[in-house]
Every structure is written in structure tokens, then in C-alpha cells.
Amino acid sequence: MKKILLLLAIFINLQAVDPGDLSDFSPPFAIRSLETGITLSPFREVSKDLLDQNWLLREIILSPELKARDLYAERLPFGYVQFVNPLDKDVCLAIDESGFFVGKPCSGDLQSGKLETVFSIMPTTTSAVQIRSLVQGGGECIQTFFNPNVPIEKRFGIRPCILDTALFADVSELMFLSPALVEATPLGEFQ
């Protein structure tokens, strides 16, 4: 019996397909506020394509010089990512100097060293995450805010966040990564 199981295991391993290089990107997903459920997308008004409200995740390795600008790199070693637009692989989610989110060239931001497109996803004790921005030393996270003069879908920004694991993060600091926002198929089209 042992010989049969051993031969079966060897045979299965020989049949495995070499996956080659893995993709640079994740499947599309949406970044949503746990507080409001609204998706984070600076392209909502300029594009009618729902794919523009989704993101691809690209892991990046920062140079030692850029990593040194992250004041929390040692304490929060969760790596760095860029959120890439699915329709243009060089457009990333970025925090603008205005405090709102925009799309900016991914490679240009890394070359300039501004780190406006670089984030760190921090796990929490819930299924939600905190998304830390590397702008201004890395002590600020993506958050929602209340301002009746700003449309609810634009109420995303970065503010100082709770980085102490002994404290609970406010619900406005928590985001969740959900399946991609796509058009629904009408029921009549299944036939």
C-alpha cells in the first residue's frame, strides 16, 4: 500500500504544470470603506466603465533610500504596494497635495521619490485592514471623513491613524478589499 501511495505521489508531481513567472498583479478588487461601503475611486466622474472603480495590487520593493523615509518600517514590516488602475498599468491611486485621491503615473512617483502612490496594508483583528500611506513618514492612513459640503463618494483622505496594536482603530480608518465591481448580468440573459 505504501508503494502505491508513493508511486501515486510521484506520478502526480510529474504531471504538475510549471507555473512559470507569476503575474505582477492580483485579480481586480475594490477598496471600500467599512464605515460607508463606498468604493475608493478617483475615476468615478470621468469614466463610465465600472472597471475604473477597481484596482490591481502590485507589490513593490523600495530602495533603501526610499524605505528609510518610512518611520514605521521596523515596527510595521508589512511590505509596500501600489494600487494600479486595471485599464492603464502605469496609473496608480495617489494622494494629491489637495488631500484627495487622484490617479498618477506609478513609475513617475517612484522616480520622484514622493511616495504618493505607495501604501502598506496593515492587518487588523477584523476582516478589515488599515491602509497606511508613505507620504509624510508613513504615519497617516486612508480614512473617511464627514463633511456635508463634500459628496460622500469623495470623502476619502489621509489622516494620522492609530498604529498602536493595543488600541482599536476607528471604523473610519478601516477599509476592506471586496470582489471587483462589475456590471450585473440580467436574469433573462442566462437562457
SVG drawing of the C-alpha trace seen along z (x, -y; Angstrom):
<svg xmlns="http://www.w3.org/2000/svg" viewBox="-36 -72 55 74">
<polyline fill="none" stroke="black" stroke-width="0.4" points="0.0,0.0 2.8,-2.4 4.5,-1.7 1.3,-2.5 0.8,-5.8 4.5,-6.7 4.1,-6.0 0.9,-7.9 2.5,-10.9 5.5,-10.8 3.2,-10.5 1.1,-13.4 4.1,-15.6 5.4,-14.7 2.1,-15.8 2.2,-19.2 2.5,-22.1 5.3,-24.6 3.5,-27.9 6.4,-30.0 6.6,-33.5 3.7,-34.8 1.7,-37.8 2.8,-41.2 -0.8,-41.9 -3.6,-40.5 -7.1,-39.9 -9.2,-43.1 -10.8,-44.2 -12.5,-47.2 -11.3,-49.2 -14.3,-50.0 -14.8,-52.0 -16.0,-49.8 -17.9,-52.9 -19.8,-53.7 -19.3,-50.8 -18.4,-53.4 -15.6,-52.4 -12.5,-54.4 -12.1,-55.6 -10.9,-59.0 -12.2,-58.0 -15.9,-57.7 -16.9,-61.0 -14.6,-60.8 -15.2,-57.2 -18.5,-55.2 -16.5,-51.9 -17.1,-50.1 -13.6,-48.6 -12.2,-52.0 -13.6,-51.7 -11.4,-48.6 -7.7,-48.1 -5.0,-45.7 -2.4,-45.1 1.3,-45.4 3.8,-44.6 6.9,-46.8 10.3,-46.7 11.5,-50.1 15.1,-51.2 16.9,-51.5 16.8,-55.3 13.1,-55.4 12.4,-52.8 14.4,-54.9 11.7,-57.6 9.1,-55.2 9.4,-56.0 7.5,-52.8 9.3,-50.3 10.8,-48.4 7.7,-48.4 5.2,-47.6 7.0,-45.4 4.0,-44.6 5.6,-45.5 4.6,-48.0 2.1,-48.1 0.7,-50.3 -3.0,-50.2 -2.9,-50.0 -5.8,-51.0 -6.9,-47.9 -7.2,-49.9 -3.8,-51.5 -0.9,-49.7 1.0,-53.0 -1.8,-54.8 -1.9,-54.3 -4.0,-55.5 -2.3,-58.5 -2.9,-61.0 -2.7,-64.5 -1.4,-67.6 -5.0,-68.7 -5.7,-65.8 -8.0,-64.0 -7.2,-60.9 -6.2,-61.0 -4.6,-58.8 -0.9,-59.5 1.9,-57.7 3.2,-54.8 6.7,-54.8 7.0,-58.6 6.1,-58.7 8.8,-56.2 11.4,-58.0 10.5,-61.4 10.6,-59.8 7.3,-61.5 5.7,-58.1 2.2,-59.4 1.3,-56.1 3.0,-53.8 0.9,-52.2 1.2,-49.5 -1.7,-47.2 -1.9,-46.5 -4.0,-43.6 -6.4,-44.1 -8.2,-41.8 -11.2,-42.0 -11.5,-41.2 -10.9,-44.9 -7.5,-46.5 -5.8,-49.8 -4.0,-51.2 -1.1,-53.3 0.3,-56.0 4.0,-56.6 3.5,-60.3 4.9,-62.3 6.8,-59.4 4.1,-56.8 2.0,-57.9 -1.2,-58.5 -3.8,-56.1 -6.6,-56.2 -9.7,-57.3 -13.2,-58.6 -14.3,-61.9 -17.5,-63.7 -18.1,-67.0 -21.6,-67.8 -20.1,-70.0 -18.2,-67.1 -20.1,-64.3 -20.0,-61.1 -18.1,-59.3 -15.3,-61.8 -14.9,-61.7 -11.7,-59.8 -8.4,-61.3 -5.4,-60.5 -5.1,-61.5 -3.0,-60.3 -4.0,-56.8 -3.9,-54.6 -0.7,-52.5 -0.6,-51.1 -1.7,-47.4 -3.0,-47.8 -5.7,-50.3 -8.7,-49.8 -8.8,-51.6 -11.7,-53.8 -14.2,-52.5 -13.4,-55.5 -9.8,-54.1 -10.9,-50.6 -11.1,-49.6 -12.0,-46.2 -11.0,-44.7 -14.0,-43.3 -14.6,-41.5 -14.4,-43.7 -17.3,-45.9 -18.7,-44.7 -21.9,-45.0 -24.6,-42.6 -26.0,-40.2 -29.8,-40.5 -31.6,-37.3 -33.2,-37.0 -29.8,-36.6 -29.0,-33.2 -31.2,-31.2"/>
</svg>
